[in-house]
Amino acid sequence: MSDRIDSLYFCKDGRYDLDNVKITDNFLFTEVFSNKNLLKRFLEIFLNIKDVDISSISREYVIYDLDNSKDVRLDLFAEDKDTVYNIEIQTSNTYDLPRRTRYYQSKIDRKYLHKGDKTYNKLLKSFIIFICTFNPFRESINQPIYVFENMCVASNNSIIKLNDQTYKVFINSQCDIKQVQDNNIKAFVELDRKSTRQNSS
């Protein structure tokens, strides 16, 4: 989530000055992605999936807890019939994003299981997506999209997927643009970069 929305984004009459609001600003980010058609298109392009059918979208969605554990506030939370999507805009590297996605996942899962449930099949497929204005994995090959899922590397180097249907996705706007083949992804990365430069100026 963006750290804040600066007061310079407001006109004197209290309305937003849209000429100054950037896509990395939490207001504009959640406003844009609250459009079901735009969100559907974004998910299908960046996750390389088809037939997304969003049933609900929530902005600044808070998952509270009754015990002493930390609540979470999700920038954007969307659902379809069998999948949940959490999308975050991240403008600073806190160096804890992998563990943050782990915690978010645990909180989201608790939403779908209740005391007395006898199966874990109620848990939905989930995508936790961080749109980063920096490369979150500097030791990597600087690719535009990183998709993580739980798997085992067997002794013969074969891959065994856990198939728990949880995915952590990081979009890197500081990627090597030459690696980006899809024009839609390239346009989004360039827009994100432009907003980052403007916010830092």
Order of alpha helices (4+ residues) and beta strands (2+ residues): alpha-alpha-beta-beta-beta-alpha-beta-beta-beta-beta-beta-alpha
